[in-house]
């Protein structure tokens, strides 16, 4: 589908069209809402599973999305955070080999997959989730 969009402004008796976009294609300009309901589950002593959901997303995009996860210790800036992309439409990520006894923070964003017929940009980042890794038992007395 494509459509023509116009912005009309009226000041008194004067009416103008300051912007008009022709052949706008909504399915080529998708920006999803940020993922929500982030939850962290400890799987083993040093393996953590992050899950999330998309509260609002078209059924057309089922199986057609990818996600980016960023995480850091709370002493790092987001510029120092590590990022990785999940190219399949799965709403979970596993963290392994994190430093022991540290506070971590993570966030997720979503977009239509590059291989999809639907195109778009990254959503805003989700709210963050905080968790602390277990202390390393090898060094405890």
N, C-alpha and C positions, 0 to 999 in steps of 0.2 A: 504494500500500500504506500502511496505517497499523497501528500496534501500540500496546499498552500497556506501558510500562516502569515497573518498580518497583525501588526500592533497599531491600533487606532488611538489617537489622542484628540481630545476635544477641549478647547479652551474657549469658553464663550460660544460664539457662533462659528468659530474657525475649527475645521477638522482636517487633520493631516494623517498620513501613513508614514511614520518615520522609518519603519522596518517592514520588509516583506520578504519572506523566504518561500521560494517556489520549489516544488518537488522534494519537500522534506519527507524523509523516510523514518518513521518512528523506530522500526526494528533495526535500523542502522545507527541509532543514537540512544542506546539504552544505558542508563546508570541505575544500577540496583541499589536498594537500601542496604545499609551496613548489616552484616550478620549480627545476630543477637543470641542471648542465652548461652554465653560461653561458660563451659564447665570443665574442670580439671579433675581427672580421676587418677589416683596412683595405681599403676598396674603391678609393678614390682618395686623393690627398694629404690631403683634409679631409673624407672621407666614411667612416664607420665603421658596420659592420653587426653588431649584437648578436643572437645566437641563443641559444635555450634549449630545454629539453624538460621534459615532465612524466613523471617516472619511474613514477608510479602515478596512473592516472586511468581511470575507467570508460569503456568504449566507448560507453555511453549519452550521454556528454558530448562526443563527437567533433563538432566544429562548433558546440558550444553553450557555448563559454567565451570570456571576455574577459580581458585582461591589463592591468596597470598597471606602468609603468616609472618608476623615479625615478633621477635622476642628479645629481651634484654634482661640483665640483672638490674635491680632498681638503682644501683650506683652508676649505671651507664646512661648516656643520652640516647634518644631515638636514632640519632645519626650513627651511633656505634652499634645499633641493634643488628641482629642477624635476620635475614629474610629468606624465605623459600616459597616456591610456588607449587601448588598441588594442581596438576593439570587435568586430573579427572574430577568429576563432580561428586567428591566425597566430603562430608562435613566433619572430618576429624583429622588430627595430626598427632603423631607420636614423637615425644621428646625423649632422647636417651643421652647418656653420658654428659649430663649437666653437672656443673660444679656442686659439691655437697654443701649443705647448710647455708644456702643463699636464697634471697628473695628474688623471684623472677616475675616478669610482667609480659603478657602477650596480647596481641590484637590481630584481627582477621579482616580482610576485605575481599570482595567478589566482583566478577565481571563475566560477561559472555565469553565463552572459550574462543580463541582465535580460529579454530577449525569450524566453528558454528556459522550458519547462515545469518545469525543475529550478531550484530556488532555493537560495541559500546566501550565505555571507559570504566576504570576501577571505581567501585563504590567508595564512600568515605570509610575510614577505619572504624571498626567496631569499638565499643567501650572495651577497656582493658580488663584482664583478669590477673589477679595476683596469687602466687603460691610460693611456698618455701620448700626447697629440696631437703631430703633427709640428710642428717649428719652421716659422715662416712664412718662406719663402724670399725674399719681397719685401724683408725687412729684414736679410737676411744680406749680409755684404760679400764 
